[in-house]
Amino acid sequence: MNTRIIKIAHVVAVVVILLVMAVMIGAAPQGESSVGQNSNQSGGAATTVSSADRKFAMTAAMDGMTEVELGRLATERGASDAVKQFGQRMVDDHTKANDELKQWAATAGVTLPTALDAKHQAVVAKMSGLSGAAFDKAYAKEMVKDHTKAVQLFQREAERGTDAGLKSFASAKLPTLQEHLQMARSLNAGGGGSGGHNMNSNNSPSGRPDNANANRR
């Protein structure tokens, strides 16, 4: 009787061990598959933005921050009303554009620069040492140079970009950047430059119209 009970206990123990092993073996591939899927999903999100689009976003963000800083200097150090008004327009327009670019970056998983690099900081420092008519002349010249490059940069992205949000952003901002360039040329020639509309009337980087920004100043 005791021998039979012992044999039964052995059989039960073996069955339990086999069941446990089967559960463990069956669970291992499932866990590895889940991790692999999460890894692939994470990796996919990080690689959706091409290097060219990423470079555009980085350059646009850096240039935009520089325009805001120089615009503030223009309102403080400019001698003419035209320069002061143009400077304030740069602060308003580029601040809004920078914010829209940040919204795109947040959804795209791209980290934009948050401070000026040495090259752009040097430009701001140079302009900070000027005032009055000397500032007006240097600022107008700098704005022509900066916006000539900006128009080319945004036009290239609007035509060749592969990210839908960035293409929409570049296309929407391009007309206003072209107006900025015309205004800067007018300043550089000694004329006015307070006309035109601003960047706020354009679409956001997501490609959706931003009704809150549709009103012109």
Secondary structure in CASP SS format (residue, H / E / C, confidence):
PFRMAT SS
TARGET T0000
AUTHOR 0000-0000-0000
METHOD secondary structure of the structure
MODEL  1
M C 1.00
N H 1.00
T H 1.00
R H 1.00
I H 1.00
I H 1.00
K H 1.00
I H 1.00
A H 1.00
H H 1.00
V H 1.00
V H 1.00
A H 1.00
V H 1.00
V H 1.00
V H 1.00
I H 1.00
L H 1.00
L H 1.00
V H 1.00
M H 1.00
A H 1.00
V H 1.00
M H 1.00
I H 1.00
G H 1.00
A H 1.00
A H 1.00
P H 1.00
Q H 1.00
G H 1.00
E H 1.00
S H 1.00
S H 1.00
V H 1.00
G H 1.00
Q H 1.00
N H 1.00
S H 1.00
N H 1.00
Q H 1.00
S H 1.00
G H 1.00
G H 1.00
A H 1.00
A H 1.00
T C 1.00
T C 1.00
V C 1.00
S C 1.00
S H 1.00
A H 1.00
D H 1.00
R H 1.00
K H 1.00
F H 1.00
A H 1.00
M H 1.00
T H 1.00
A H 1.00
A H 1.00
M H 1.00
D H 1.00
G H 1.00
M H 1.00
T H 1.00
E H 1.00
V H 1.00
E H 1.00
L H 1.00
G H 1.00
R H 1.00
L H 1.00
A H 1.00
T H 1.00
E H 1.00
R H 1.00
G E 1.00
A C 1.00
S C 1.00
D H 1.00
A H 1.00
V H 1.00
K H 1.00
Q H 1.00
F H 1.00
G H 1.00
Q H 1.00
R H 1.00
M H 1.00
V H 1.00
D H 1.00
D H 1.00
H H 1.00
T H 1.00
K H 1.00
A H 1.00
N H 1.00
D H 1.00
E H 1.00
L H 1.00
K H 1.00
Q H 1.00
W H 1.00
A H 1.00
A H 1.00
T H 1.00
A H 1.00
G C 1.00
V C 1.00
T C 1.00
L C 1.00
P C 1.00
T C 1.00
A C 1.00
L C 1.00
D C 1.00
A H 1.00
K H 1.00
H H 1.00
Q H 1.00
A H 1.00
V H 1.00
V H 1.00
A H 1.00
K H 1.00
M H 1.00
S H 1.00
G C 1.00
L C 1.00
S C 1.00
G H 1.00
A H 1.00
A H 1.00
F H 1.00
D H 1.00
K H 1.00
A H 1.00
Y H 1.00
A H 1.00
K H 1.00
E H 1.00
M H 1.00
V H 1.00
K H 1.00
D H 1.00
H H 1.00
T H 1.00
K H 1.00
A H 1.00
V H 1.00
Q H 1.00
L H 1.00
F H 1.00
Q H 1.00
R H 1.00
E H 1.00
A H 1.00
E H 1.00
R H 1.00
G C 1.00
T C 1.00
D C 1.00
A H 1.00
G H 1.00
L H 1.00
K H 1.00
S H 1.00
F H 1.00
A H 1.00
S H 1.00
A H 1.00
K H 1.00
L H 1.00
P H 1.00
T H 1.00
L H 1.00
Q H 1.00
E H 1.00
H H 1.00
L H 1.00
Q H 1.00
M H 1.00
A H 1.00
R H 1.00
S H 1.00
L H 1.00
N H 1.00
A C 1.00
G C 1.00
G C 1.00
G C 1.00
G C 1.00
S C 1.00
G C 1.00
G C 1.00
H C 1.00
N C 1.00
M H 1.00
N H 1.00
S H 1.00
N C 1.00
N C 1.00
S C 1.00
P C 1.00
S C 1.00
G C 1.00
R C 1.00
P C 1.00
D C 1.00
N H 1.00
A H 1.00
N H 1.00
A C 1.00
N C 1.00
R C 1.00
R C 1.00
END
